[in-house]
Amino acid sequence: MKENENFEEELMIKRQQIAEWKAKITHLDAQIEEEKKRNEQLIRKRNDIVSQFAAMKQSKVWKVLRRFKKFLWNIWQITSGKRKWHQLYQRSTKQKSAERRLKRLRYSLYDLGFIKKALADLEDIFFKTDNQYLKRLVAWELALWHANQYKKEDANKCLKYLSEAVKGERSRDFLRRKTILEAECYTLLGQTDKAKHSITKALATEEHGDLYLAAANLETSPEDRVKWINKALQLYGMSKITFKIPGNQTAYDGLGSEHMIEHGISNSEEKTTVSVIMPVYNAEKVIRTSIESILAQTWSNIELLVVDDCSDDATVTIVKEYEKKDTRVRLIKAKTNGGAYKARNLALREAAGEFVTINDADDWSHPEKLSTQAVHLLDNPNVIANTTQQARATEELQFHRRGKPGSYLFANLSSLMFRRKQVMNALGYWDEVRFGADGEFKRRLKIVFGDEAVVDLNTGPYSFQRQSSSSLTGNQAFGYHGFFMGARKEYHDSYTYFHKTSAPTDLRYEIKQVSRPFAVPEPMLPTREKKQPDGRRHFDIIIASDFRLLGGTNMSNIEEVKAHKRMGLRTGLIQMARYDFYSEKQINPNIRKLIDGDQVQMLVYGEKISCDVLIVRHPPVLQEWQKYIPDVEAHSINVIVNQPPKREYSENGKVLYDFYHCAENLKQYFGKQGKWFPIGPLVRETLYEHHAKELKGIKLGFEDWVNIIDVDEWKRQERPPRRAKIIIGRHSRSQYVKWPADREQLQMIYPESDDYEIHVLGGASVPEEMLGRLPSNWHVKEFGELHPRDFLAELDVFVYYTHPDWVEAFGRVIFEAMAAGVPVIIPPSYMELFGEAAIYAEPHEVKEKIAQLMADDSFYTSQVERAFVYVEKHFGYTKHAERLKEQMLDKNTSIVE
């Protein structure tokens, strides 16, 4: 009995101890919950400060203060005697010059696709320059290029250039990016230990998300990679992710989070609904991961609008499963396949949330992503939209830079969260193209609401964008590789022009666009054009040229395109850049106006096209091989020689192209040799005189491919009334070859006298330098300041003389003056081309010829009429129609004259 009593007593003591322990545990649990809440508040506060700081850095005030700080630093260095003013200036000037030079080469290499030439020029600079700053810049650019090839041979080259790029470099940001490239190269070469050593050493001096993701790439198992990923997340105050072995799925689909177990615990403060739009197409293998990552968001007050774009796999069945399980999920089905942005618009029309964002069908999002963005918008009423960051991950959880220089983290355009009502009222919907419209939408946001109203939050990787072989962004021709090229470049340039030339009210797009706001490449359209049996689209005419040029080359292109439209022909344009031309990046605005996406289309890399006639105008575009040219099958190819191979034929005249390389590249692009046509007798004579041997390598046409003009469009209504002074005019680009070389002759041709006014369009820096001043009777307008047609309408006479060593290929400005109804006085060398349409004079005879014209009205009128008749007969649209007829592939094609 006593033993039983003792046992019961001990049992009571144990029970009492257990109760005390339970009470302590309950108390500790309560403390933990309190600490969790405090931690969440601190994280929210931290993220708010980070976002405010990010917004501040984007403000104009910050930029001004940064410049002012640099100015004060320079003043202190001068006043303290550490530097002389000229030292600071000279160094800064040299560095800026080096940076400009490199920027041009980088643009040529990536955006324009001059791979062979740009790389050769970079290597040439690297081995020859004495400018150490330029050498380091070039070494870094070459290292990055070779790193992006992901080949062993290139990895070795990258390491060599990195060793040069890093010399004297102290920037922590640069050294980190260099280390990441270095580690990637070592890994590719099978030297993982060296890669780990580089990353470990860098982490010892700096904790950074990119370094942790680089470390994750060096692990062999997904579990170990996740450990490093979590270190990156912790830097940004984000909760850890988890990993479960996914069975038959990819490692990417094994991603999870501690929060996911709770499936979005509701927060009583979440009164604001967030609409999440998820466009899907044949996503049966990836859709579960994406949907579950959204349903597990800590911000649980959401509606998930999944828009199926006519999938033919099990995608719809899977989405319906989630729709039954969770009332927040809603399936919307598109009637026809139109691409992701058209699908987004269907959901945006149905969305009820105060905020709207996107999650792509193949991307996993961190559970705190929506909360971070929603809280930021709630706390910052002046902000209209924000984005978070992402990292591109393969399905094995390997992180990919996508061409970025040594970094994995970057802004996620598709994460854009915006205030639905305000944005829809101002902008309407996304542009309905198949890819690339995120940037266009964001650009419209900034134009309408201001740059500071759109904030890119420095959050850390809230999304892992899935990098798979089927990802559109990885597509060789139409994907995004860290720079704009091909279709994406043309789309960017087209919408940029539209935005700049449109009123804010025109930036509101409707759903189901009846007509496009601006033309885009055909591969981007929701409804694609029907192809021929060989998979090609057909055009009557294709013109390949450098459409950035502002002078006569594109005036000729414009006239031919207009003639084609009048004839009912469809014209395709191919942008072929001239390697040595840097001053303009955008397509000539007058060309851009003609592109309507129907009768006139810009053709891009990745397309397959056929045509009856291919016209390549301006041979310098053929001199250097460029990658981003569409696949064209042409019945006949005509190369229009609108410029001789040398700029001018003095002893030091610059060579612009040679026939051998141009002909070789032409055949490589289009599979045929083609026929070459000078644009006038002066060019033909120059070719025979200076390039007879080279002509053996090409087929030279017997006739000249002269320029054309619409006389009726240029003709002025009437001759200006007589004035006290005779108005002599000329217009051209402001280049030394466009002006007489002799000072005395210049003054004979354009006299400084009270009897005349000299009107110049296109600038007069060359004669100003020659004379030491501009004569008092000269009136100068810069190129583009006035349309040539309006300029010519006010002249009494057009007088045009150029450098004696320069071969004026055609003289388009001459027949523009004739078409306008202005008598023309030019050198006798033009007689074969313009016949009786002009008055011919040596420089010392110009004043006499002007006097004769102005003294006799009947002579003046008859000269104008002769020019009209001659120009219409020899250079009118009819002339162009006749030469095209001979070359058209389809004999049934009728050309309306």
PAVONU-26210 format. One record per residue (C-alpha): x, y, z. Coordinates in steps of 0.1 Angstrom, whole numbers, padded with zeros to 4 digits, always signed. Layout:
% PAVONU-26210
XYZ/...
***
This chain:
% PAVONU-26210
+0000+0000+0000/+0028+0023+0010/+0045+0016-0023/+0013+0025-0042/+0011+0057-0022/+0047+0066-0031/+0041+0058-0067/+0009+0080-0068/+0028+0108-0051/+0056+0106-0077/+0031+0105-0105/+0014+0136-0091/+0048+0154-0090/+0056+0143-0126/+0021+0155-0137/+0027+0188-0120/+0061+0192-0136/+0046+0184-0170/+0019+0209-0165/+0045+0235-0156/+0065+0226-0187/+0034+0229-0208/+0027+0263-0194/+0063+0273-0201/+0060+0260-0236/+0027+0278-0241/+0043+0310-0228/+0073+0305-0251/+0050+0298-0281/+0033+0331-0273/+0066+0349-0271/+0077+0333-0304/+0045+0344-0321/+0050+0379-0307/+0086+0379-0321/+0073+0366-0354/+0049+0395-0356/+0077+0419-0346/+0099+0404-0372/+0073+0407-0399/+0068+0444-0389/+0105+0450-0391/+0108+0432-0425/+0079+0453-0437/+0095+0485-0424/+0128+0475-0439/+0112+0468-0473/+0094+0501-0471/+0127+0519-0464/+0144+0500-0492/+0116+0509-0517/+0116+0546-0505/+0153+0547-0511/+0149+0531-0545/+0123+0556-0554/+0145+0584-0541/+0174+0572-0563/+0151+0574-0593/+0141+0610-0586/+0155+0641-0604/+0165+0656-0570/+0188+0626-0563/+0204+0628-0597/+0210+0666-0593/+0225+0661-0558/+0248+0633-0572/+0261+0656-0599/+0265+0684-0573/+0284+0661-0550/+0308+0652-0578/+0312+0689-0586/+0321+0697-0549/+0346+0668-0548/+0363+0682-0579/+0364+0717-0564/+0379+0703-0532/+0406+0684-0551/+0415+0716-0570/+0415+0739-0539/+0435+0714-0518/+0462+0713-0545/+0457+0676-0551/+0447+0681-0588/+0449+0708-0614/+0418+0717-0632/+0432+0706-0666/+0441+0672-0651/+0406+0665-0641/+0393+0678-0674/+0417+0659-0695/+0412+0626-0677/+0375+0629-0678/+0375+0638-0715/+0397+0608-0723/+0375+0585-0703/+0343+0598-0719/+0359+0594-0753/+0369+0558-0746/+0334+0550-0732/+0317+0565-0763/+0340+0545-0786/+0332+0513-0767/+0295+0520-0766/+0295+0522-0804/+0313+0489-0808/+0290+0472-0783/+0260+0485-0801/+0274+0472-0834/+0283+0438-0819/+0250+0431-0801/+0221+0451-0815/+0233+0453-0851/+0249+0419-0853/+0283+0429-0868/+0299+0401-0849/+0330+0394-0870/+0340+0431-0876/+0331+0444-0841/+0351+0416-0824/+0380+0422-0847/+0380+0459-0839/+0378+0452-0802/+0407+0428-0803/+0427+0453-0824/+0421+0480-0799/+0431+0457-0770/+0464+0448-0785/+0473+0482-0799/+0460+0510-0777/+0482+0529-0752/+0451+0542-0734/+0450+0518-0704/+0415+0529-0694/+0402+0520-0729/+0422+0487-0728/+0405+0477-0696/+0370+0486-0709/+0377+0466-0741/+0391+0436-0721/+0359+0435-0700/+0337+0436-0731/+0357+0408-0748/+0356+0388-0716/+0318+0392-0714/+0314+0382-0750/+0334+0350-0746/+0317+0342-0713/+0283+0343-0730/+0293+0317-0756/+0294+0290-0728/+0322+0270-0746/+0355+0258-0732/+0376+0276-0758/+0357+0308-0750/+0360+0303-0713/+0398+0303-0716/+0397+0335-0736/+0374+0351-0711/+0398+0343-0682/+0426+0359-0701/+0407+0391-0708/+0394+0392-0672/+0429+0393-0659/+0435+0425-0679/+0401+0441-0672/+0406+0439-0634/+0440+0457-0633/+0438+0488-0611/+0401+0482-0605/+0387+0489-0570/+0350+0490-0576/+0334+0463-0554/+0305+0460-0579/+0329+0454-0608/+0351+0429-0588/+0320+0409-0578/+0308+0407-0614/+0342+0397-0626/+0343+0370-0599/+0310+0355-0611/+0322+0354-0647/+0354+0338-0636/+0336+0311-0616/+0314+0303-0645/+0344+0299-0668/+0363+0277-0642/+0332+0255-0640/+0329+0251-0677/+0366+0240-0678/+0359+0214-0651/+0379+0234-0624/+0351+0236-0598/+0375+0239-0569/+0389+0271-0584/+0354+0284-0590/+0344+0277-0554/+0376+0294-0542/+0368+0325-0562/+0333+0328-0548/+0343+0320-0513/+0370+0346-0514/+0345+0372-0527/+0319+0363-0500/+0345+0369-0473/+0346+0405-0483/+0310+0410-0493/+0276+0393-0488/+0256+0397-0520/+0227+0379-0536/+0244+0373-0569/+0274+0357-0551/+0251+0333-0532/+0234+0323-0564/+0268+0318-0580/+0277+0296-0551/+0244+0276-0556/+0254+0270-0593/+0286+0252-0580/+0267+0226-0561/+0257+0192-0576/+0224+0186-0558/+0193+0207-0557/+0192+0203-0519/+0226+0220-0516/+0217+0247-0541/+0186+0256-0521/+0208+0262-0490/+0227+0288-0509/+0195+0303-0524/+0182+0307-0488/+0213+0327-0479/+0205+0351-0507/+0169+0353-0496/+0179+0361-0460/+0199+0391-0472/+0166+0406-0483/+0146+0396-0452/+0127+0370-0471/+0115+0337-0457/+0134+0305-0466/+0123+0282-0494/+0121+0245-0491/+0128+0217-0515/+0110+0183-0518/+0121+0156-0542/+0097+0160-0570/+0095+0125-0583/+0091+0126-0621/+0091+0164-0621/+0121+0187-0624/+0140+0201-0595/+0124+0234-0602/+0090+0220-0595/+0102+0208-0561/+0104+0244-0548/+0083+0252-0518/+0082+0274-0488/+0076+0273-0451/+0045+0295-0457/+0031+0271-0483/+0021+0246-0457/-0004+0271-0444/-0017+0280-0479/-0020+0317-0475/-0031+0324-0439/-0055+0353-0441/-0045+0386-0427/-0074+0406-0413/-0057+0438-0427/-0060+0424-0462/-0090+0443-0474/-0075+0450-0508/-0079+0424-0535/-0051+0416-0558/-0060+0402-0592/-0033+0378-0605/-0035+0371-0643/-0019+0339-0655/-0020+0334-0693/-0014+0297-0702/-0009+0277-0734/+0000+0240-0734/+0014+0243-0699/+0004+0209-0684/+0039+0201-0672/+0045+0234-0654/+0011+0249-0645/+0007+0232-0611/+0039+0247-0597/+0029+0282-0608/-0007+0280-0595/+0003+0266-0562/+0029+0293-0557/+0002+0319-0561/-0024+0302-0539/+0003+0299-0512/+0009+0337-0511/+0008+0353-0476/-0014+0380-0492/-0044+0357-0495/-0071+0382-0507/-0065+0374-0543/-0083+0363-0574/-0063+0341-0598/-0076+0345-0634/-0061+0318-0655/-0066+0325-0692/-0062+0295-0715/-0051+0304-0750/-0066+0274-0768/-0043+0247-0753/-0045+0212-0769/-0030+0193-0739/-0043+0187-0704/-0038+0223-0692/-0076+0232-0690/-0083+0200-0670/-0056+0208-0645/-0069+0244-0640/-0104+0231-0635/-0092+0209-0607/-0079+0240-0589/-0110+0259-0597/-0131+0233-0579/-0107+0232-0549/-0102+0270-0544/-0129+0296-0551/-0101+0322-0557/-0093+0304-0590/-0112+0312-0622/-0107+0298-0657/-0112+0321-0687/-0110+0305-0722/-0099+0324-0752/-0119+0317-0784/-0088+0318-0806/-0051+0316-0800/-0037+0352-0799/-0007+0351-0776/-0001+0360-0740/-0010+0397-0741/-0043+0392-0758/-0050+0366-0732/-0040+0390-0704/-0064+0416-0718/-0093+0391-0716/-0086+0387-0679/-0079+0424-0673/-0114+0431-0686/-0128+0407-0660/-0105+0416-0631/-0121+0430-0599/-0090+0436-0578/-0078+0471-0568/-0044+0460-0579/-0034+0438-0609/-0003+0418-0615/+0009+0389-0637/+0024+0355-0631/+0036+0336-0661/+0024+0300-0665/+0059+0285-0660/+0072+0307-0632/+0074+0300-0595/+0069+0330-0571/+0080+0334-0535/+0050+0335-0511/+0058+0370-0499/+0059+0385-0534/+0023+0398-0536/+0024+0411-0501/+0056+0431-0506/+0042+0448-0537/+0007+0454-0524/+0019+0469-0491/+0043+0492-0510/+0014+0505-0531/-0008+0510-0501/+0019+0529-0483/+0028+0550-0513/-0003+0565-0528/+0017+0585-0554/+0032+0553-0568/+0011+0539-0597/+0030+0506-0602/+0059+0486-0590/+0080+0456-0599/+0101+0431-0579/+0132+0413-0588/+0138+0379-0603/+0165+0354-0612/+0163+0331-0642/+0166+0294-0632/+0169+0263-0652/+0148+0233-0643/+0178+0219-0624/+0180+0251-0604/+0210+0265-0621/+0209+0303-0624/+0214+0320-0658/+0226+0355-0664/+0210+0358-0699/+0238+0380-0711/+0239+0403-0681/+0274+0412-0671/+0281+0391-0640/+0247+0393-0623/+0217+0370-0618/+0193+0394-0602/+0173+0419-0623/+0139+0436-0625/+0110+0414-0634/+0089+0432-0659/+0061+0407-0658/+0058+0412-0620/+0044+0447-0626/+0016+0454-0601/-0005+0484-0609/-0036+0503-0597/-0063+0488-0620/-0088+0517-0623/-0064+0545-0628/-0043+0526-0653/-0072+0513-0673/-0087+0547-0675/-0055+0562-0688/-0039+0534-0708/-0066+0508-0714/-0050+0475-0722/-0017+0458-0731/-0006+0460-0767/-0018+0428-0783/+0014+0414-0797/+0028+0379-0792/+0059+0390-0772/+0077+0420-0758/+0048+0442-0748/+0058+0445-0711/+0083+0471-0719/+0059+0490-0741/+0032+0490-0713/+0057+0502-0687/+0069+0529-0710/+0034+0542-0714/+0029+0542-0677/+0059+0564-0672/+0049+0588-0700/+0014+0593-0686/+0021+0591-0648/+0057+0602-0647/+0090+0582-0642/+0088+0584-0604/+0053+0568-0603/+0067+0535-0615/+0092+0520-0590/+0115+0490-0595/+0118+0476-0559/+0152+0462-0549/+0137+0432-0533/+0158+0402-0541/+0145+0372-0561/+0108+0370-0556/+0104+0350-0588/+0124+0323-0605/+0118+0327-0642/+0119+0292-0657/+0147+0289-0682/+0137+0260-0705/+0142+0251-0741/+0106+0261-0749/+0108+0295-0733/+0101+0323-0758/+0127+0346-0742/+0153+0320-0751/+0143+0317-0787/+0173+0323-0810/+0155+0347-0834/+0127+0362-0814/+0139+0358-0778/+0155+0384-0755/+0192+0378-0749/+0200+0409-0728/+0198+0433-0758/+0173+0443-0785/+0178+0428-0820/+0156+0416-0848/+0118+0417-0842/+0122+0430-0806/+0145+0459-0817/+0121+0469-0845/+0091+0467-0820/+0110+0488-0795/+0119+0514-0822/+0084+0515-0836/+0066+0520-0803/+0092+0546-0792/+0085+0566-0823/+0048+0563-0818/+0050+0573-0781/+0071+0604-0790/+0048+0616-0818/+0014+0608-0801/-0008+0628-0778/-0013+0611-0743/-0049+0603-0753/-0036+0582-0782/-0017+0560-0757/-0049+0544-0745/-0054+0511-0763/-0087+0493-0765/-0092+0456-0762/-0096+0437-0795/-0077+0463-0815/-0095+0468-0848/-0064+0486-0862/-0030+0487-0847/-0017+0519-0831/+0016+0514-0848/+0031+0488-0872/+0049+0458-0858/+0068+0429-0874/+0045+0401-0887/+0059+0374-0862/+0045+0395-0834/+0009+0397-0846/-0018+0377-0828/-0031+0365-0861/-0003+0354-0884/-0003+0358-0922/-0009+0326-0942/+0023+0313-0957/+0031+0297-0990/+0036+0260-0992/+0074+0265-0987/+0067+0284-0955/+0075+0318-0969/+0056+0350-0971/+0057+0367-1005/+0063+0403-1014/+0064+0420-1048/+0094+0442-1039/+0119+0442-1011/+0142+0471-1005/+0173+0465-0983/+0191+0496-0972/+0202+0516-0942/+0170+0533-0933/+0187+0553-0905/+0204+0576-0931/+0189+0611-0933/+0200+0621-0968/+0195+0612-1005/+0197+0574-1000/+0164+0573-0981/+0148+0600-1002/+0153+0576-1031/+0139+0547-1010/+0109+0568-1000/+0100+0577-1035/+0102+0541-1047/+0080+0529-1018/+0055+0555-1026/+0056+0545-1063/+0050+0509-1053/+0020+0518-1032/+0005+0537-1062/+0011+0507-1084/-0006+0484-1059/+0025+0465-1050/+0035+0452-1016/+0069+0463-1003/+0091+0447-0976/+0119+0467-0960/+0151+0451-0946/+0172+0473-0923/+0208+0466-0932/+0231+0488-0912/+0263+0505-0924/+0291+0496-0900/+0308+0530-0900/+0276+0550-0894/+0270+0559-0858/+0252+0593-0857/+0217+0579-0859/+0202+0548-0842/+0165+0552-0852/+0149+0547-0885/+0145+0578-0906/+0111+0593-0895/+0100+0597-0931/+0106+0560-0936/+0088+0552-0904/+0057+0571-0915/+0054+0548-0946/+0055+0515-0927/+0018+0506-0923/+0022+0469-0915/+0002+0460-0947/+0014+0473-0980/+0047+0484-0964/+0063+0461-0938/+0096+0459-0920/+0110+0424-0923/+0131+0410-0895/+0156+0383-0886/+0140+0349-0882/+0114+0354-0910/+0113+0334-0943/+0104+0356-0973/+0102+0354-1010/+0100+0383-1035/+0100+0391-1072/+0125+0419-1070/+0150+0426-1043/+0166+0460-1044/+0197+0466-1023/+0205+0503-1022/+0238+0517-1009/+0266+0492-1012/+0284+0502-0979/+0257+0481-0962/+0272+0450-0978/+0308+0457-0968/+0307+0440-0934/+0288+0408-0926/+0259+0413-0902/+0238+0385-0886/+0203+0399-0883/+0191+0395-0919/+0159+0376-0927/+0160+0345-0950/+0150+0359-0985/+0145+0340-1017/+0145+0365-1045/+0137+0360-1082/+0160+0389-1092/+0185+0410-1071/+0195+0445-1080/+0223+0463-1062/+0219+0501-1066/+0253+0518-1067/+0244+0552-1054/+0279+0559-1042/+0313+0551-1056/+0336+0529-1035/+0356+0560-1024/+0343+0591-1007/+0363+0612-1030/+0391+0605-1055/+0420+0625-1041/+0451+0608-1030/+0438+0604-0994/+0401+0596-1003/+0385+0573-0978/+0375+0538-0991/+0338+0531-0982/+0335+0496-0996/+0350+0472-1021/+0332+0450-1047/+0348+0417-1036/+0335+0418-1000/+0302+0432-1010/+0295+0406-1037/+0306+0378-1013/+0283+0390-0985/+0254+0395-1010/+0256+0359-1021/+0259+0347-0985/+0228+0366-0975/+0205+0359-1005/+0221+0330-1024/+0226+0349-1057/+0252+0372-1073/+0227+0398-1084/+0231+0426-1109/+0247+0460-1101/+0232+0493-1114/+0249+0527-1111/+0224+0555-1104/+0238+0578-1131/+0265+0583-1157/+0289+0600-1134/+0290+0569-1111/+0293+0546-1141/+0323+0566-1155/+0340+0566-1121/+0336+0528-1119/+0351+0523-1154/+0379+0548-1147/+0390+0537-1112/+0376+0502-1106/+0378+0484-1140/+0395+0453-1126/+0371+0450-1097/+0341+0451-1120/+0351+0417-1134/+0338+0402-1102/+0302+0416-1105/+0275+0418-1132/+0272+0454-1141/+0238+0464-1157/+0238+0482-1190/+0213+0508-1179/+0215+0532-1149/+0190+0529-1121/+0182+0565-1118/+0163+0581-1089/+0127+0590-1092/+0104+0617-1080/+0067+0627-1079/+0068+0660-1098/+0032+0669-1089/+0040+0665-1052/+0070+0689-1054/+0057+0716-1078/+0052+0749-1062/+0020+0768-1068/+0036+0798-1084/+0069+0816-1089/+0077+0840-1060/+0071+0877-1068/+0102+0898-1078/+0121+0910-1048/+0147+0936-1042/+0173+0909-1039/+0177+0877-1060/+0173+0846-1037/+0200+0820-1046/+0196+0787-1028/+0211+0753-1023/+0205+0724-0999/+0226+0693-0990/+0242+0677-0960/+0270+0697-0943/+0300+0677-0955/+0332+0690-0970/+0326+0670-1002/+0293+0689-1007/+0310+0723-1011/+0336+0738-1035/+0371+0733-1022/+0384+0767-1035/+0377+0799-1015/+0377+0821-1046/+0353+0798-1066/+0330+0796-1036/+0327+0834-1036/+0321+0835-1073/+0293+0809-1071/+0276+0823-1039/+0286+0860-1041/+0286+0883-1010/+0267+0912-1025/+0238+0934-1018/+0222+0921-1050/+0217+0886-1036/+0206+0866-1006/+0222+0832-1003/+0198+0807-0986/+0213+0774-0974/+0195+0744-0960/+0216+0717-0943/+0242+0738-0925/+0272+0758-0936/+0300+0748-0912/+0323+0740-0941/+0322+0774-0959/+0322+0792-0926/+0355+0775-0917/+0369+0781-0952/+0360+0819-0952/+0365+0824-0915/+0330+0837-0911/+0296+0835-0927/+0289+0863-0952/+0264+0888-0941/+0239+0880-0969/+0238+0843-0960/+0207+0828-0944/+0214+0793-0931/+0190+0766-0918/+0202+0733-0904/+0193+0699-0919/+0158+0689-0910/+0148+0724-0898/+0126+0729-0929/+0113+0704-0955/+0133+0708-0988/+0100+0713-1007/+0091+0744-0986/+0127+0757-0988/+0128+0754-1026/+0094+0771-1030/+0109+0805-1019/+0140+0805-1042/+0146+0824-1074/+0174+0800-1086/+0191+0769-1073/+0229+0768-1077/+0247+0736-1068/+0285+0731-1069/+0306+0705-1049/+0342+0694-1042/+0361+0688-1075/+0374+0654-1063/+0340+0641-1053/+0318+0622-1076/+0282+0633-1070/+0265+0600-1075/+0233+0615-1089/+0224+0648-1074/+0189+0642-1060/+0187+0677-1047/+0191+0690-1083/+0160+0673-1097/+0141+0682-1065/+0147+0718-1074/+0136+0711-1110/+0104+0694-1098/+0097+0723-1075/+0098+0747-1105/+0132+0764-1096/+0157+0770-1125/+0189+0751-1118/+0225+0762-1125/+0251+0734-1122/+0285+0723-1136/+0287+0710-1172/+0296+0675-1158/+0259+0669-1152/+0249+0675-1188/+0246+0638-1197/+0223+0631-1168/+0200+0662-1169/+0202+0673-1205/+0181+0704-1213/+0166+0705-1179/+0194+0725-1164/+0216+0756-1172/+0253+0747-1172/+0281+0771-1161/+0316+0772-1149/+0320+0790-1116/+0330+0823-1131/+0299+0822-1154/+0273+0817-1126/+0265+0854-1119/+0260+0860-1157/+0236+0830-1160/+0216+0842-1130/+0213+0877-1145/+0201+0863-1179/+0174+0843-1161/+0161+0870-1139/+0161+0896-1167/+0138+0875-1191/+0106+0861-1177/+0099+0841-1208/+0133+0825-1206/+0127+0818-1169/+0093+0802-1176/+0105+0781-1205/+0134+0768-1185/+0111+0757-1157/+0087+0740-1182/+0116+0722-1200/+0128+0708-1166/+0092+0696-1157/+0089+0677-1189/+0124+0662-1187/+0121+0651-1151/+0087+0635-1156/+0099+0616-1186/+0133+0604-1172/+0127+0604-1135/+0090+0600-1129/+0071+0571-1114/+0064+0557-1149/+0101+0552-1154/+0102+0530-1123/+0072+0510-1133/+0088+0502-1167/+0120+0488-1152/+0101+0468-1126/+0079+0452-1153/+0109+0435-1168/+0119+0418-1136/+0086+0407-1120/+0085+0370-1112/+0047+0367-1115/+0038+0374-1152/+0002+0379-1142/+0011+0408-1119/-0003+0440-1132/+0015+0473-1124/-0008+0503-1124/+0009+0533-1139/
***
